[in-house]
Amino acid sequence: MPLKNIYGITLPNKIVGYAHGFLFIAYIIWVLWVNKEKKWSLKNLFLALIASLLPFGTFVADAKLFRANN
């Protein structure tokens, strides 16, 4: 952000933004696929999807939700 706001260099923001968007969509697809394979409850699916919206939520979901359902 400082490169964009202070120096006017926008390329790093575009690269990181595209990567972030791609990883977000990949996570959602992965959760839906695992939900189908593991036959999760609606609660687990909801928690996994909400985790994608919260800062560090995917790390918490990994520790408490995904590893518990192996």
C-alpha positions as CSV (number, residue, x, y, z in Angstrom):
1,M,0.0,0.0,0.0
2,P,2.8,2.6,0.7
3,L,4.1,2.0,-2.8
4,K,0.7,2.8,-4.3
5,N,-0.3,5.6,-2.0
6,I,3.0,7.4,-1.5
7,Y,5.0,6.6,-4.7
8,G,2.2,5.9,-7.2
9,I,3.6,2.5,-8.1
10,T,0.5,0.3,-8.7
11,L,1.9,-2.9,-10.2
12,P,2.7,-4.7,-6.9
13,N,-0.9,-4.1,-5.7
14,K,-2.3,-5.6,-8.9
15,I,-0.1,-8.7,-8.6
16,V,-1.0,-9.3,-5.0
17,G,-4.6,-8.5,-5.6
18,Y,-4.9,-11.0,-8.4
19,A,-3.1,-13.6,-6.3
20,H,-5.4,-12.9,-3.3
21,G,-8.5,-13.2,-5.4
22,F,-7.4,-16.5,-7.0
23,L,-6.5,-18.0,-3.7
24,F,-9.9,-16.9,-2.2
25,I,-11.8,-18.6,-5.1
26,A,-9.6,-21.7,-4.8
27,Y,-10.3,-21.9,-1.1
28,I,-14.1,-21.7,-1.7
29,I,-14.0,-24.4,-4.4
30,W,-11.8,-26.6,-2.2
31,V,-14.2,-26.2,0.8
32,L,-17.2,-27.1,-1.4
33,W,-15.3,-30.1,-2.8
34,V,-14.2,-31.4,0.6
35,N,-17.7,-30.9,1.9
36,K,-19.1,-33.1,-0.8
37,E,-16.4,-35.8,-0.3
38,K,-16.5,-35.8,3.5
39,K,-20.3,-35.2,3.8
40,W,-19.9,-32.5,6.4
41,S,-22.8,-31.1,8.3
42,L,-24.3,-27.8,7.2
43,K,-22.7,-26.2,10.4
44,N,-19.2,-27.3,9.4
45,L,-19.7,-26.0,5.8
46,F,-20.9,-22.7,7.1
47,L,-18.0,-22.4,9.6
48,A,-15.5,-23.2,6.9
49,L,-17.0,-20.6,4.5
50,I,-17.2,-17.9,7.2
51,A,-13.5,-18.6,8.1
52,S,-12.6,-17.4,4.6
53,L,-14.0,-13.9,5.5
54,L,-12.3,-13.4,8.8
55,P,-8.6,-12.4,9.3
56,F,-6.6,-15.6,10.0
57,G,-9.9,-17.5,10.0
58,T,-8.6,-20.2,7.7
59,F,-5.8,-21.0,10.2
60,V,-8.3,-21.3,13.0
61,A,-10.5,-23.5,10.9
62,D,-7.5,-25.7,10.0
63,A,-6.6,-26.2,13.6
64,K,-10.1,-26.7,15.0
65,L,-12.4,-27.8,12.2
66,F,-10.4,-29.5,9.4
67,R,-8.0,-31.6,11.6
68,A,-10.9,-32.6,13.9
69,N,-12.8,-34.1,11.0
70,N,-10.0,-36.3,9.5
